[in-house]
Amino acid sequence: MAVLVLNAGSSSLKYQVVEHDGTRHVKGLVERVDETGFPAALERMTRELDAAGLTAASLSAVGHRVVHGGPDFTEPVLLTDAVVAAVEDLARFAPLHNPPAVAGIRAAREEFPDLPHAAVFDTAFFAALPAASSTYAIDATVAAEHGIKRYGAHGTSHRYVSVAAAAFAGRSLDGLRQIVLHLGNGASAAALRSGRPLDVSMGLTPLEGLVMGTRAGDVDPGVLMHLLRAGLSVEELDDLLQHRSGLQGLAGRHDMRDLLAAIADGDDAARLALDVYAHRLRKYVGAYLAVLGGADQLIFTGGVGEHAAAVRAAAVAGLSALGLTLDAAANELATDGPREISPPGAAVQLLVVPTDEELEIARQVTALL
């Protein structure tokens, strides 16, 4: 089955036509798109599909990446008007992510009205989190009334990488203890056993957890109340947390490549930003070693995790007593595909595994249909 996979962001539309076996027919990116511009973006994409000899008749379905599925969407689902409306309502949990996804879904359903459309949710993988890790310690009645729990994010990536890492190592997922670090502009950590999640750093929303490009990750809630009492509006606080925190807030740049270049030029603010970033990574790695009772694999993925050797080195610096030892030469080697960056026989296998969310979405849509 050839599935057109769409990933609609706040200013871009990524697309691929991919088979469940990994065969790619076409892939592309339309940039500088807003929520009102997705019909035009899809028209441009359709022209590129036509140029590649692909028409609607060549496709079996359209798969959409949606970040937040809330409490109701814990599996891939066929998209109806009612489902789209429910996904739109869930923007209260992911205001940066769900609105453009909904805009992309609506435009695509108009562009391809005769194809089945399905949504694959980033939160779905974490729907089976143990109650001890998904429950916040606030008034239970309030939590239930407002749907407050840990939902996680990046689940499509974590699911794919977990399976790919086990296959690369020639190991069964059964009993395998894995810590996955998905590091990009957004970043998350997950603790997995037998391919199932025990904990994840992102919480009710994608704001919690690791330091990210423009998001702070973990922050004392008292800081937020203090800022509200000091006169910041809710909108100003939201802008601060979503766009002016993380690496951007600390060093004035959110791209890790720019940050590392600034460090090389002696920028003290950039150095502090990386130190804070790496310190948070090590805290989560240590915590998840405790959650899992040790680990068999620590896996780096995402744009930063796959390409920034300095970040990988910083993430495990000083953790050799916990079994995390880096092969410096292997870590610096830039190659495509999965690779090991720990010495042979290391207690914990350190891996770099490129993620493939589009393939995972195509597989889940194929299984749904």
N, C-alpha and C positions, 0 to 999 in steps of 0.2 A: 504494500500500500504506500502510495506517495502522499505524504502529508505536508501541507503548507503550514509551517510553524511561524507564528507572528509574535513578536515581542515588542509591544508598543510602550515606549518610554515617554517621559514628559516632553522631550524635544526630538525624538527619533523613532523610526520604525525599522526594526531588524526583521529580516525574513530569510527563511530557508525552505527549500523543498527537499525533504529527506525521507528515505525509506527506514523501516524499523531495523534493517540490518546495517544501517549507517551509510548507505549509498546517498551521495549528495547530487542533486540535479542542478541546483542554482542557489546562490545565497547573495544577500545584498543588504545595504543600509541606506535609508533615506534620512537625512539629518535636517535640522532646523524645521521641525514639525511641531505645531501646537495642537491642542485638542480639536480645534475646528478645521485643521488642515489634513486630517487623516484620509478623507476621500481623495484628495489630490495625490497624497503619498501612495495610496493604493493604486491609483491610475498609473502612476509612474512605475510602480512595482509590476503591475500587470503587463505593461509594455515590455519590461525586461523579461518577464516570463514568456511572453509571446516570442520575443527574439530568440529565446532558448528552445522554442518548440513546445512550450508547455501552455496548455489551456486549461480551463476549468474541467474539461472532460478528462484531462490527464491526472487529475487529483482525486483522492479518495475522501479527503476531509481537510478542515482547517483547524489547527490546534493553537490555542491562545494561552500565553503565560499570564497568570494573574497572581499577584503577590499575596493578597490576603483573602482567605476563604472563611474567616470567622469560625464560629462554632458549628455551622451547618454543612460546609463543604469540605469533607475530609477525604474525598476521592475525586477523580476526574468526572466531569459531568457534561452532558449535552446542553448546549445553550438554547434556552427559550427566552421569550420576552420576560417572563417572571424571574428566571435565573439572572438575566442581565440586570434587572432592577435590583435584585438582592445583592449582586456584586457591587453595584453602584452605591448602595446603602452602606456597604462595608468600608467605604472610603473614610469613615470615621476612625478606623484603625490604621489605614495606610493612605493618608491624604496626598502623598506625592506619587503613589504608584497605581492605586485602583482607578482613579479618574481617567488617566490616559489609556489604561487597558480597556475600560468600558467604551471610550471613544473609538478605539481601534476595533473592538468587537462589533460595534454598531455599523461602522463603515464597511468592515469586511463582510458582514451578513448581507449588506446591500449589494456589495460587489460580487459576491458569490452566493446568491440566494438558494441555489439548488444543491449546495454541498452541506453535509452535516458540519456544525461547528461545535467544538468542545473546549472547555477550560480546564487547565491543569494548574493547581494552586500550590504556591511555594510553601504554604503553611500545612498542607495535607500530610506531608511526611511526618510531621511532629504531632499529629493528632493522637498518636498512641503513647505520648510521653507519660511516664509514671506520675501519679497524682502528686507525689512528694516534690517533683521538679516543676510541674505545671501550675501549682497552686501558689498564689501570693498570700502572704500572711496579713490580710486585711479582713474586715468584717465580712463573713461569709455571705450574708444576705445581700450586702452591697455588691459584692463580686458577682454573685449569681444574677442579680438584676441587670447589671451592666455588661455582662459577658467578659469579665476581667479574669484572665488567665494567661499563661505563657503559650503563645501560638508558634513562636519561632518564625524563621524565614530562610530563604535560600534552600528550601527542602529539596527542590528538584535537582540542584547541584549536589547536595550532600548524598542523596540517594544514588545518583549516577557514580560519583567518585568512590563511594564505599564499595560498590560492586566492582568497579574497574580496578581499584587497588588490590582487592582480594584476588582477582583474576591475574593481574600482573605478577603477584607473588606466588601464584599457583596454590592458593589456600582457599579452603572453604570459608564461607561467611559464618558458618555455625561455630559459635563460641569466640569468634574473632573480636578483639577489643581495638577499636579505632577512635582516634581523635582527628577530626577533620577541621582544618582552618581554611575557610573560604575568604580570601583576602582580595578585595577590589576597592572601588570607591565606597561601596557598602561592604561590611565585613562581619562574619559570624563564625563561631566555633561550635562544634557539636561533639558529644560523646556518644559513641555507638557500640552496641554489643550485638553480634549476630546480625548486623545490618539494620538493627532497630535502634531508635534514639532513646537514650536515657536522660540527656540534658542538652540544652542549646542556649546560646548566649542571648539571642534576640528574644524579646518577650511579647507583651501585648501588642507592641508595634515594632517596626524595624529600628527604633531608636536605641534600644538597650544593648549593652554588651561591650564589644570591642571598640577601640578608637577607630573612627572611619574618616573618609575624606573630608566630609563637612558635618558629620554627626559625632557627638562627644562619647556616645556609649554610656556606660554606667555613670550616673551623677546622683549625689545625695538629693532626694526629693525636697529636703529643706532648702537647697539652693534655689529651686524653682519657686517655692513659696516666698522665699526672701525677695526674689526679683519681682514677683507679682505685688508684694506689699510695697516694694520700692517704686512702683508706678508703671512697670512694663505691662502692656496689654497682653491678652492671650495671643493675639496675632503676632505681636513683637516677640513674645517668648517662643512661639512656634517657629518663626523665622530664624531666631537665634539657634535653636536646637537642630533645625533641619539644614540650614545653609551657612551658618557662621560659627560652627564649632569644629571639633575634630582637628585634623591637620590644618585646615583652612583657618580656624580660629587661633591656633597656636603659632602658625608660621606664615600665614597669608598665602598659602598654596595648598591645594588639595591633591594634586597629582604626585604620586610617589616618585616618579622620575624627576620631577622638578625639585622635590624635597631633597632627594639624594644629591642632585647637582648642587643645590645650595649648601648642603653640608660640606661637599668637597671644596666649596669656595670659602668655607670658614664661617658660615652663618650660624650663630649661636641659637637663635630661635628655632631654626630648622633642626639642629642637633637635639634640642630639648624635645621637640615634637616627636622625633623618632624614638627618643628614650622613653617617653610616655607611652607611645604606641607599642613598643616592644615589651615594656614592663607589664602592660595589660595583657598582652599575649601570653607571657610566661605565667601570670597569675591564673589565667584560664586553663592553660595546659596543666599546671600543677593541680588545680581543682579537679579537672577531669581525670587525671591519673588516680585521684582519690575516689571519685565516683565509680570508676571502672575497676578499681583494685589493681591498677597497672594498665599497661597498654602494649599491644603487639605492633601497631602502626600509628605513626603521626604523619598526616597527609596534608600537603600544601596544595591549594588550588586557587582559581581566580586569577585575574590579571596580575596582581601584586604577588600572590603566592607562587605563581608559575614562573615569573620573570625577574623578581627582585632577590638576588642571592643575598644581599646584605640584610634584608628583612628576615629571611629564613635563618641566617646565622644569628641574628639578634634574638630571634624567638626562642632559641634553645641554648643561648649562651648561659653557662653556669649550671646547666641541668644534667651534666654527665652523671652525677650521683644518682639520678633518677632513671638512668638507662638511655638518655637522649644524647647521642654522640654524633657529631657531624663529620663527614669526610669533606674537608675544605675544597679539595680539587674537584670532586664530583659535584659539589654545590655550585661551583663557579662555571661548570660546563653547561653551555646553553644548547640543548638538543630538543627536538620535538618528541612528543609522546611521553608516556610514563617513564620515570627513572628513579633509581635509588640514590640517596645522597648520604647514607650512613655507611660506616665501614662494614665489610662482611662479618656476619655473626653478631652484630650489635643486638643488645637486649631489646631495643625498640627499633623497628625498621622505619627510617625516615624516607618519605616518598614525595615526589612531585608528580601529580596526576592532573593533566589538563581536564577541565570540566567540559561537558557537552550537554548543556541544558536542552538544546534543540532536539538532539537525538533522544534524550529521555522523554521529552514531551511527545515526540512522534511515536515512541514505543507505548506510552501510556494511552494515547489517543487510539492507536491501533488495537490495543487490548480492550479498550472501552467499546469499540465498534464491533 
